[in-house]
Amino acid sequence: MADMASSENLAQIAGVDIAKYETGVNVVSNFLKYVDRHDVCPEYSTDIHEALAICHQAFEEMPSICDTIGKFPGDFSDAACTLFCKGRKEDFEFDNSAKNSFDEQTARTIFGIHAALILDQERSRHLGKLMGEKEPVPIKTVDQTYEIVKIELPSEKHLAYYKQVNQHLKKDLHIRPCGYLSVRPTFVRDGYDRRMPEKAKQRFSEVDVVLVEKDILQSLKVGMKLDMLLCTVIDEGFKFIKYVSRIRPTFYTFLPQELMQHFREPVKTNHPAPNVDDFIVDEDPDAHQDILDSILIGEMSVEDESAVS
C-alpha cells in the first residue's frame, strides 16, 4: 500500500496544474486516513502510515517540480549553449533552451562572469579561448536520466562576489548566483528488461558536476531524477545542460500493475483469428472493417458469429 501514492499516472494527468494534482493526492490521502482512523486493516498500519508520508512528500515536491521545470536549463547553461552549440542543427524532440536564448555578446558576459567567479583561473582562461574560436568547438551530448546525488549552494563569499558584480552592472543585466549540481546516470524502471551492459557500469558510477542557478537548486532534492541532455566540451571536460524534459520526485516508484492498464479480458469465441485474407477486399475497402475492429478489440460474442459466417 505504500506504493499507492507513487504512481506516475497522476502527474501525467495533472501536468503542471497544481490544483488538479493536489486534488488527486487528497483523494488518496483522505482514503488512507479513513482506513487508518477506523482501524479497517490493522495488519497494514505500518504501510498505511508510509503511504501517508509519501502523500506529504508529494504536496511538498510536486509544486516545486512544476515550477522548476520551466526554469531549466538556467541562464548559465543557456549562455553556454549559445556559445558552444552555435551552428549546430540538432534534432531533439524536446528543447526548452531556446526560450531564453541570449545574443552572443550577452552570452559571453554571463558565461565569463560565472566562469571567473566559480571556476579556477586556468579553466576559466581556457574556456575563454574556446569561446573565441571561429570553428565549432567539439561537443559530446548524452541524453540520459540522471539522479541527483549532491546539491551545493553558493557560499556566502561567492554570493558577495555576485552582489558586487550586479551592483556594477546596475540594471543592464542581472547575474543569478550559481552553485553545483552533482548527478549520476541511472535507469528508471518501466517494466522492460534494461539490464546494464558491463561496459556501461563504469560510466554509471561516475558523477557529473554542472553549474546551476541557486533558485533552481533550492527547488531540487537529492534523489530526484532528471531526464536531460548533458553537453560536454571535449577539449576541457566542461559540462552544461542543454535541456531538461522531465523531473521525477524522490518517491517515484514504478508500479508493475501499470502494465495491465489497457488489458482486456479475453472474449470466448470460435471465430478464427484475422489473417491476411481478411484484409483483401475487392469492391468496398471498408465493407468488413467494423467486423475486424470488433474482433481485434474483443467485443464480438459467440452469438454474433452467425452474422458474419
Residue pairs with C-beta under 8 A, 6 or more apart in sequence:
1 32
1 44
1 47
1 48
1 50
1 51
2 47
2 50
2 51
2 54
3 51
3 253
3 255
4 28
4 32
4 51
4 54
5 25
5 28
5 29
5 51
5 54
5 55
5 58
5 251
6 54
6 251
6 252
6 253
6 255
7 253
7 255
7 258
8 248
8 252
8 254
8 258
9 258
10 21
10 24
10 25
11 21
11 62
13 20
13 24
14 20
14 21
14 24
16 66
16 69
16 70
18 62
18 63
18 66
21 58
21 62
21 66
22 59
25 55
25 58
25 59
25 62
28 51
28 55
29 52
29 55
32 48
32 51
32 52
32 55
33 52
34 40
35 41
35 48
36 45
36 48
36 49
36 52
41 48
54 251
57 249
57 250
57 251
58 249
58 251
61 221
61 224
61 249
61 250
61 251
62 249
64 219
64 220
65 219
65 224
65 247
65 249
67 219
68 216
68 219
68 220
68 247
69 244
69 246
69 247
70 96
71 213
71 215
71 216
71 219
72 96
72 216
72 228
72 241
72 243
72 244
73 81
73 96
73 97
73 228
73 240
73 241
73 242
73 243
73 244
74 176
74 178
74 212
74 213
74 216
74 241
75 100
75 102
75 110
75 175
75 176
75 213
76 110
76 111
76 114
76 176
76 178
76 211
76 212
76 213
76 240
77 97
77 210
77 211
77 212
77 240
77 241
77 242
78 97
78 100
78 101
78 102
78 107
79 102
79 106
79 107
79 108
79 110
79 111
79 114
80 107
80 111
80 231
80 240
81 97
81 101
81 231
81 240
81 242
82 101
82 102
82 103
82 104
82 107
83 104
83 107
83 108
83 111
83 131
84 130
84 131
84 137
84 139
84 231
84 233
84 240
85 139
85 231
85 242
86 104
86 136
87 136
88 136
88 139
90 141
92 143
92 229
92 242
92 243
93 245
94 243
94 245
95 242
95 243
96 243
96 244
96 245
97 242
97 243
102 110
106 173
108 131
109 173
110 173
110 175
111 127
111 131
112 128
112 131
113 165
113 175
114 175
114 178
114 211
115 123
115 124
115 127
115 128
116 124
117 158
117 161
117 162
117 165
118 154
118 158
118 178
118 211
119 127
123 236
123 238
126 235
126 236
127 233
127 236
127 238
130 137
130 233
130 235
130 236
137 233
137 234
137 235
138 233
138 234
138 235
139 231
139 232
139 233
139 234
140 231
140 232
140 234
141 229
141 230
141 231
141 232
141 242
142 185
142 229
142 230
142 232
143 228
143 229
144 185
144 227
144 228
144 230
145 185
145 186
145 187
145 188
145 225
145 226
145 227
146 183
146 184
146 185
146 186
146 208
146 225
146 226
146 228
146 230
147 183
147 184
147 185
147 186
147 223
147 224
147 225
147 226
148 181
148 182
148 183
148 220
148 221
148 222
148 223
148 224
148 225
148 226
149 182
149 183
149 184
149 207
149 222
150 180
150 181
150 182
150 207
150 222
151 179
151 180
151 181
151 182
151 217
151 220
151 221
151 222
152 179
152 180
152 181
152 182
152 217
153 179
153 214
153 217
153 218
154 162
154 177
154 178
154 179
154 214
158 177
159 177
162 175
162 176
162 177
165 175
166 174
166 175
169 175
176 213
176 214
176 215
177 213
177 214
178 211
178 212
178 213
178 214
179 211
179 212
179 213
179 214
179 217
180 209
180 210
180 211
180 212
181 209
181 210
181 211
181 212
181 217
181 220
182 207
182 208
182 209
183 207
183 208
183 209
183 210
183 226
183 230
184 204
184 205
184 206
184 207
184 208
185 203
185 204
185 206
185 208
186 204
186 225
187 194
187 196
188 225
188 248
188 252
188 254
189 254
190 254
191 254
191 256
191 258
191 259
196 204
208 230
208 239
209 239
210 230
210 239
210 240
210 241
211 240
212 241
220 247
221 250
222 250
223 250
224 247
224 248
224 249
224 250
225 247
225 248
225 252
226 244
226 246
226 247
226 248
227 244
227 245
227 246
227 247
227 248
228 241
228 242
228 243
228 244
228 245
229 241
229 242
229 243
230 239
230 240
230 241
230 242
231 239
231 240
231 241
231 242
232 238
232 239
233 239
264 297
264 298
265 298
266 298
267 298
267 299
267 300
267 301
268 301
268 302
269 295
269 300
269 301
269 302
269 305
270 302
270 305
271 295
271 300
271 305
271 308
271 309
273 295
274 292
274 295
274 296
278 288
278 292
279 292
281 287
281 288
291 300
291 308
294 300
294 304
